[in-house]
Amino acid sequence: MSAAPRQMHLNAFLMGVGHHEAAWRLPWSRPHDILDVGHFQHLARIAERGRLDSVFFADGLAIGHAARHHVPNALDPVLLLTAIATATEHIGLISTASTGFSEPYTLARQFATLDHLSAGRAGWNIVTSGGDAEARDFGRDAADEHDRRYARAAEFLDVVTGLWDSWDDAAFVADKASGTFADTDLLHTLDHRGEFFGVRGPLNVPRGPQGHPLLVQAGSSPAGREFAARHAEAVFTAHQTLDDAQEFYRDLKARAAGHGRDPGQTAILPGIVPVLGATEAEARDLERRLDDLLVTDHGVAQVSTMLGLDLSEHPLDRPLPPLPPIEQINGNRSRYDLVARMAEREGLTLPEILARLGGGRGHRVVTGTPEQVADTLEVWFTEYAADGFNIMAPHLPRGLEDFVDHVVPELRRRGLFRTEYSATTLRGHYGLSRPRPARRRAGAGSGRSVTTAAAVSHPGC
C-alpha cells in the first residue's frame, strides 16, 4: 500500500488589522478592532472555515517607539485565545509566551488551562525575548546575552513539560463512592533544582487532553536552530529565497535526526505574506497602495533597531553602510542576518528595505493572483523548502478571507491541502501522537527529581 500523499500545513498568523505596517490606514480598515474580541473570533472562524491547522498570535512585552505609527499587539494572547476557543471547534490555538519574563509554573498552568478549555487545541510558541525595552519593563537594565537566553529557555521548557507530566492520566478519578477526587499516588513532585529555577510541583491542573500542548519555536540563529531541533514540533521561520529556505529545511531536519528525533515530526513553516488580486495588476496596485502609506521615520527606526546601527541620518538614495558583525547583535540574530544578506545581495537602498520589511518584516511577500500565490507555495512545498506556511495576511479580515476563499481551493485542486479536518486536537492536525508522561529522576540530565506525591494536598482541584 502506498503512503498517503504529503499535504501542507497552514497556520494563520493573526496580527491586529493586518501584517503590513500601513494596513490600519487603508480606507476599509477598522483600527479599533485590535481591542475587539469579536474581530479575532471572526478571523479564527474564517481560518477554521478554510480547515487551516491553527491560528497564531505573536506577542511583545514592550511598546517601544512603534505605537506612534503602527498598531501594537495590545491584548494578552493566551487570554484572547481562551475567548477564541469558545467561538471555534476545530482550529488550533497557538500563543507566544516568553521564557525570559515568565515563571515556568505560571506558564505551565496557563497552557494546561487553555488545552482543557479548548478540548486539546493549545500550542505554545516559545520565545526568549531579546529586547532591552522588554527587560526594563521587568525591572532589569538589559536583556540577557543571546546564548544565556537559550540556556534559560531549555531549562524553562524542561520544567514546564515536567509540570505537565506531574499528573498521570489516570490520576483524576472523581470517585464519589470512595470520596477520592484525585489519586495522589499518581501525582508527582518535580523537585527541580537548576541554574535558573527551583520548582517543586506538582501542577495544580490535571494533565491536558493533548498531554503536552504543541511546542512551536521561531528562532533561526544557530542557537535557535539547535533549540528547535531538540524540542520544537513546528517551526516558524522567515526566508526570502528558495535556496535559503531549502538550506534551513535540510539543516534543521538533520539536526533533529542527530538528536534521535523523527525529522518528519517537526513541521517547518516559513512566513508568507500573500498580496492578492483578481489580476496581477490589481495585486500590484494594492501592494503599491500599502507601501505608499508607510511612514519613513518609523521604518528607519525599526531597521536601525534590527541592525544595531543608527540609520536616522543615512542618505535614502544609497545602500546601507557597513553593518556590525552578527556577534554584536543581542536581539533577533536570525532576522538581522536575513535583512543584512538581502540588502547586500541586492544592493538595496533604505527605502527599498523599508518596502520589503513593511509588508512582512523580513518574511517573503508573494504578490499576484490566487493561482500565482498557489504556484509559489507549491514550489516551496514540493522542493522541500517547507512543510507548510505561516500565512500573514497583509490586511484583515479581507486578506485572510481572500486567501481562504481563493488560494485554499486552488491548493485543494492540486491535492496539496485537506478538504476536512481528520483530527480533533492540534497535535492531531500536525500528525503528532499524545506523549506519555515522562518520569525522569534526579541526576538524569537537568538535575530534575520526580517522586510520588501521595501526601501533597491540592486545594481547588
C-alpha positions in Angstrom: 0.0 0.0 0.0 1.5 3.4 -1.0 1.8 6.1 1.6 -0.7 9.0 1.6 0.5 11.9 -0.5 2.2 14.6 1.5 0.0 17.6 2.3 1.0 21.0 3.6 0.1 22.6 7.0 -1.3 26.1 7.0 -1.3 28.4 10.0 -3.0 31.8 10.1 -0.7 34.3 11.8 -3.1 36.9 13.1 -1.9 40.4 13.9 -4.2 43.4 14.6 -5.8 44.5 11.4 -3.0 43.1 9.1 0.7 42.4 8.8 1.5 45.3 6.6 2.8 48.2 8.7 0.3 50.5 7.0 -2.7 48.2 6.9 -4.5 50.2 9.5 -4.5 53.3 7.2 -6.5 51.6 4.4 -10.0 53.2 3.9 -11.8 49.9 4.8 -9.6 49.2 7.9 -11.0 49.4 11.4 -8.0 50.0 13.7 -10.1 49.9 16.9 -10.7 46.2 16.2 -7.4 45.4 17.9 -9.3 45.7 21.2 -12.5 43.8 20.0 -12.6 40.1 20.8 -15.3 39.7 18.2 -12.8 40.7 15.5 -10.4 38.0 16.4 -13.1 35.4 16.9 -14.3 36.3 13.3 -10.8 35.8 12.0 -10.4 32.4 13.7 -13.8 31.3 12.2 -12.6 32.3 8.8 -9.4 30.2 9.2 -11.5 27.3 10.5 -13.8 27.6 7.5 -10.7 27.0 5.4 -9.8 24.0 7.5 -6.4 25.6 8.5 -4.4 23.8 11.1 -4.1 26.7 13.6 -4.2 30.4 14.3 -1.2 32.0 16.0 -0.5 35.2 17.9 2.9 36.8 18.4 3.5 38.8 21.5 5.7 41.6 22.7 6.2 42.9 26.2 7.1 46.5 25.5 5.5 49.1 23.4 8.7 50.9 22.4 8.6 53.6 19.7 6.2 51.6 17.4 2.9 52.8 18.8 3.2 56.3 17.2 2.8 54.9 13.7 2.0 51.2 13.9 -0.8 49.2 15.6 0.8 47.3 18.5 -0.2 43.8 19.8 -2.4 45.1 22.6 -4.1 42.1 24.1 -2.6 39.2 26.1 -2.7 36.3 23.5 -3.3 33.5 26.0 -6.4 35.3 27.3 -7.5 36.1 23.8 -7.2 32.5 22.6 -9.3 31.4 25.6 -12.1 33.6 24.2 -11.5 32.3 20.7 -11.7 28.8 21.9 -15.4 29.4 22.8 -16.2 30.6 19.3 -14.5 27.7 17.4 -14.5 23.9 17.4 -11.5 22.6 15.5 -8.8 25.0 14.8 -5.6 25.0 16.8 -4.8 27.9 19.1 -1.1 28.9 19.4 0.1 31.7 21.6 3.6 33.2 22.1 4.9 33.3 25.6 8.4 34.3 26.8 10.8 32.2 28.8 12.7 35.4 29.6 9.9 37.2 31.6 7.6 34.4 32.8 7.8 31.7 35.5 7.5 28.1 34.4 4.8 27.2 36.9 2.5 30.1 35.8 3.0 29.4 32.1 2.5 25.6 32.5 -0.8 26.3 34.3 -1.9 28.8 31.7 -1.4 26.5 28.7 -2.8 23.4 30.5 -5.9 25.5 31.2 -6.1 26.6 27.6 -5.7 23.0 26.5 -8.6 21.9 28.7 -10.9 24.8 27.8 -10.3 24.2 24.1 -10.6 20.4 24.3 -7.0 19.9 23.2 -6.2 22.7 20.8 -3.4 24.6 22.6 0.1 25.4 21.3 3.0 27.3 22.8 5.3 29.4 20.7 8.5 29.6 22.8 10.4 32.8 22.6 13.4 34.1 24.6 12.7 37.9 24.4 15.9 39.8 23.5 14.7 43.4 23.7 16.2 45.8 26.3 12.8 47.6 26.4 11.1 44.5 27.5 13.8 43.9 30.1 13.3 47.4 31.5 9.5 46.7 31.9 10.5 43.8 34.2 13.0 45.6 36.4 16.1 44.8 34.5 18.6 47.1 32.8 19.0 44.9 29.7 18.1 41.6 28.2 20.3 38.6 28.9 23.1 37.7 26.5 21.8 35.7 23.5 23.2 32.2 24.3 22.3 32.6 28.0 18.7 33.3 27.0 18.6 30.0 25.2 20.1 28.2 28.2 17.4 29.6 30.3 14.8 28.6 27.7 16.0 25.0 27.7 15.7 24.7 31.5 12.4 26.5 31.4 10.9 24.1 28.9 12.2 21.1 30.9 10.4 22.4 34.0 7.2 23.1 32.1 6.9 19.7 30.5 7.7 18.1 33.8 4.9 20.0 35.4 2.5 18.9 32.6 3.6 15.4 33.3 3.2 15.7 37.1 -0.3 14.2 36.8 -0.7 10.7 35.4 -3.5 10.4 33.0 -5.5 8.2 35.5 -5.0 10.5 38.5 -8.2 12.5 38.1 -10.7 9.9 39.3 -13.6 11.9 41.0 -14.8 8.7 42.6 -17.9 9.7 44.6 -18.3 6.3 46.3 -14.9 6.3 47.9 -14.7 10.1 48.3 -11.4 10.1 46.2 -11.2 13.1 44.0 -7.6 12.6 42.8 -5.5 9.5 43.2 -2.5 11.2 44.9 -0.3 8.1 44.3 -0.5 9.2 40.7 0.7 12.8 41.3 4.4 13.5 41.3 6.5 16.3 42.7 9.1 17.7 40.4 11.7 18.9 42.9 13.6 20.7 40.1 16.8 22.5 41.1 18.7 24.1 38.3 20.8 27.1 37.3 17.7 29.3 36.7 14.8 27.7 38.5 13.7 25.8 41.6 10.2 24.3 41.2 8.6 21.7 43.4 5.3 20.9 41.8 3.0 19.1 41.0 1.0 21.4 38.8 -2.5 22.1 40.2 -4.1 21.4 36.8 -4.7 17.8 35.7 -2.9 16.7 32.5 -4.4 18.2 29.5 -6.2 16.5 26.6 -3.1 16.6 24.5 -0.7 15.7 27.3 1.6 18.5 26.1 0.4 21.4 24.0 2.1 21.7 20.6 5.6 23.1 21.0 6.5 25.8 18.5 9.7 27.8 18.1 10.6 30.7 15.9 14.3 31.4 16.1 16.7 30.6 13.2 20.1 31.6 14.7 22.4 28.7 15.4 21.2 28.6 19.0 17.6 28.8 17.8 18.1 26.0 15.3 19.6 23.8 17.9 16.8 24.5 20.4 14.2 23.8 17.7 15.9 20.6 16.6 15.8 19.3 20.2 12.3 20.4 21.1 10.1 22.0 18.5 7.2 20.3 16.8 6.5 23.2 14.5 9.0 25.9 13.5 8.1 29.4 12.3 10.8 30.9 10.1 11.5 33.6 7.6 13.2 33.3 4.2 13.4 35.5 1.1 14.7 32.9 -1.4 14.0 29.2 -2.2 17.7 28.4 -1.7 17.8 29.8 1.8 14.6 28.1 2.8 15.9 24.7 1.4 19.2 25.1 3.3 17.3 25.8 6.6 15.0 22.9 6.0 17.8 20.5 5.4 19.8 21.7 8.3 17.0 21.6 10.8 15.8 18.2 9.8 19.4 16.9 10.0 19.8 18.4 13.5 16.6 16.8 14.6 17.7 13.4 13.4 21.0 14.0 15.2 19.1 14.3 18.4 17.3 11.0 17.8 14.1 12.6 16.7 12.0 11.7 13.6 12.5 14.7 11.3 9.0 14.3 10.0 7.7 15.2 13.4 9.0 18.8 13.1 6.9 20.9 10.6 8.8 23.8 9.1 6.5 26.7 8.2 8.0 29.8 6.6 6.1 33.0 6.7 4.3 34.1 3.5 2.6 37.4 3.0 0.0 36.9 0.2 -1.0 40.2 -1.5 -3.9 39.0 -3.7 -5.9 40.4 -6.6 -8.2 39.1 -9.3 -5.3 40.0 -11.7 -1.6 40.5 -11.1 -2.1 44.2 -11.9 -4.7 44.5 -9.2 -2.5 42.8 -6.7 0.5 45.1 -7.6 -1.7 48.1 -7.2 -2.7 47.0 -3.7 0.9 46.4 -2.8 1.9 49.9 -4.0 -1.1 51.4 -2.2 0.1 49.9 1.1 3.7 50.8 0.6 2.8 54.4 -0.2 1.2 54.6 3.2 4.4 53.7 5.1 5.9 56.3 7.5 9.6 56.6 6.6 10.8 57.7 10.0 9.0 54.8 11.7 10.5 52.3 9.3 14.0 53.7 9.7 13.8 53.5 13.5 12.7 49.8 13.2 15.5 48.9 10.8 18.0 50.7 13.0 16.9 48.6 16.0 17.0 45.4 13.9 20.5 46.1 12.5 22.1 47.6 15.6 23.0 50.7 13.7 21.6 54.3 13.8 20.4 55.0 10.3 18.5 58.2 11.0 21.0 60.3 9.1 21.8 57.8 6.4 21.1 59.1 2.8 17.9 57.5 1.4 19.4 57.0 -2.0 22.4 55.0 -1.0 22.9 51.3 0.0 23.5 50.6 3.7 26.8 51.4 5.3 29.0 48.5 6.7 27.0 46.6 9.3 28.2 45.4 12.7 29.1 41.7 12.9 26.3 39.4 13.9 28.1 38.5 17.2 27.4 42.1 18.4 23.6 41.7 17.9 21.9 40.6 21.1 18.4 40.7 19.8 16.9 38.7 16.9 20.0 37.4 15.1 18.2 35.4 12.5 16.2 38.5 11.4 19.4 40.6 11.4 21.1 38.0 9.2 18.2 37.8 6.8 17.9 41.6 6.3 21.7 42.1 6.1 22.2 39.4 3.5 19.1 40.7 1.5 20.5 44.2 1.5 24.0 43.1 0.5 22.8 40.7 -2.1 20.6 43.2 -3.9 22.3 46.4 -3.1 19.1 47.8 -1.6 18.7 51.4 -0.5 17.0 52.2 2.8 13.6 53.0 1.2 13.8 49.7 -0.7 14.5 47.8 2.5 11.6 49.6 4.2 9.2 48.5 1.4 10.4 44.9 1.8 10.1 44.9 5.6 6.8 46.9 5.7 4.9 44.1 4.1 6.2 41.3 6.3 9.2 42.3 8.5 11.5 40.0 6.5 9.0 37.3 5.5 8.5 36.7 1.8 5.8 38.8 0.2 4.1 37.0 -2.7 2.0 39.3 -4.9 -0.4 38.1 -7.6 -3.5 36.1 -8.4 -4.6 33.2 -6.2 -3.1 30.8 -8.9 0.3 32.7 -8.8 0.4 32.6 -5.0 -0.5 28.9 -5.0 2.3 28.3 -7.6 4.9 29.7 -5.1 3.5 27.7 -2.2 3.6 24.5 -4.3 7.2 25.0 -5.4 8.4 25.7 -1.9 6.5 22.7 -0.6 7.4 20.2 -3.3 11.0 21.3 -3.4 11.3 20.7 0.3 11.8 24.3 1.5 8.7 24.0 3.7 6.2 21.6 5.2 3.6 24.3 5.1 3.3 28.0 5.7 2.6 30.7 8.2 0.0 32.8 6.4 0.4 36.5 7.2 -2.5 38.4 5.6 -1.3 41.9 4.8 -4.7 43.4 5.8 -7.5 41.9 7.9 -10.1 40.5 7.7 -10.3 40.8 3.9 -6.8 39.5 3.2 -7.5 36.3 5.2 -10.9 35.8 3.5 -9.3 36.2 0.1 -6.7 33.5 1.0 -9.3 31.1 2.4 -11.8 31.6 -0.4 -9.4 31.6 -3.4 -6.0 30.2 -2.6 -7.1 27.3 -0.4 -9.5 25.9 -3.1 -6.6 26.1 -5.6 -4.3 24.2 -3.3 -7.0 21.6 -2.8 -7.4 21.2 -6.6 -3.7 20.4 -6.7 -4.1 17.8 -3.9 -1.9 19.8 -1.6 -4.3 20.6 1.3 -7.0 18.9 3.2 -10.7 19.3 2.5 -11.9 18.4 6.0 -10.4 18.0 9.4 -9.4 14.5 10.3 -8.3 15.1 13.9 -9.8 16.7 16.9 -6.7 18.2 18.5 -3.9 20.5 17.4 -1.3 17.7 17.8 -3.6 15.6 15.6 -3.7 18.3 12.9 0.1 18.2 12.8 0.2 14.4 12.7 1.6 14.0 16.2 0.7 11.5 18.9 -0.1 12.3 22.5 3.0 11.9 24.6 3.0 9.7 27.6 4.0 11.2 30.9 7.8 11.2 31.3 9.4 10.1 34.6 12.9 11.4 34.9 14.6 11.2 38.2 17.4 13.1 39.9 20.7 13.1 38.0 19.1 12.5 34.6 20.4 15.4 32.6 18.8 18.5 34.0 19.0 17.6 37.7 15.3 17.2 37.9 13.8 14.9 40.5 10.4 13.3 40.1 8.9 11.4 43.0 5.5 10.2 44.0 3.5 12.9 45.9 1.0 10.9 47.9 0.9 13.3 50.7 0.6 16.5 48.7 -2.6 18.5 49.1 -4.2 20.2 46.0 -6.6 22.9 47.1 -9.1 23.9 44.5 -8.6 20.9 42.2 
